[in-house]
Amino acid sequence: MNNIAKCVRKLDELEYFPVACRAEEILYKSIRKSLSQLGKTGEKAVIHYICTIYGLSENELLRNYDLFESAFNDVLGQAASKIIFSLIKKEILTQAVLNSSGQTIEAIQKPDLSIREMISLINYEDIKRHVRVLPLHSHSVCLYETTRFRDQVISTFFADDELTNTSKCYISEDRPSIEIQKEINNLTYRQISIEPSQMARNIFDMTKTSCSSANPPKGPIVLKIAEEDAGWWLRNGYKEKLQILEELLGRELGKNISIMCAFVVSKLNNKEMDLVMSNIIPHHNLVITEDPPAMYAPSTHTFFKNELKNDPVSE
């Protein structure tokens, strides 16, 4: 089991559940439409038979591709399944064209792309879509393996928006790997490695945007903070300070502050992984994972689910 998979298992224990995404709905509709080639009776019979054998509901089977692929191959054999999977892939492509951005459409049309990779692309676009509109009081965390994934999530988090009075700060160990725009302040961990009760205030003071008198702010300054790898605190003897800081911040921040934490999970040893998942993650209201691309929220938090209800997949 890889590190991300361990994180996902722990998230389940912490009652963080997958945020509904369009990929699940697209997969469900694509499978149903592909199986309809068997005729209405045949479609129902196949789904009922597989669900009965594996003890799954229809939703569980048709919204989880790994489950469906394994069960379908076992029941019908790979030769027969190959035809259905080909139809599913074609239907997913059609749905993606209707519901995704140009960049995703271009990537998803590659002929050698697997169904699993197509679903990951759609999930990844959902992550970017939601990160772009995170509530200003959000305290999120990105659990990643590759710098490419982290940089894209953080770049989306910092993307220009309608908030003209936004002060942005990126905290890194040394020189940041992402291209820092001139309006984004860069601090190192050592610059702020002080007592936890003063960290947040020091970051705010050091990154506060100065507005010229010719263009004064029309409202309060909004602060966006992201970091490269919070594992730095653990590797440099600041374990207790990190825990205290996260506890002070909590899941809900001030109305004009948004923070995106990050951990390279492959750099965490077993003891550090347990500490992060048990004592750090519970202070965040959104968890983003890389492989597979997914978002998780505590059972008490519904702001994404409410948004998705108003963003249905096109037929």
Secondary structure, 3 states (H helix, E strand, C coil): CCHHHHHHHHHHHCCEEECCCHHHHHHHHHHHHHHHHHCHHHHHHHHHHHHHHHCCCHHHHHCCHHHHHHHHHHHHCHHHHHHHHHHHHHHHHHHHHHHCCHHHHHHHCCCCCCHHHHHHHHHHHHHHHHHCCCCCCCEEEEEECCHHHHHHHHHHHHCCCCCCCEEEEEEECCCCCCCCCCCEEEEEHHHHCCCHHHHHHHHHHHHCCCCCCCCCCCCCCEEEEEECCCHHHHHCCCHHHHHHHHHHHCCCCCCCEEEEEEEEHHHCCHHHHHHHHHHHHHHCCEEEECCCCEEEEECCCCHHHHHHHCCCCCC
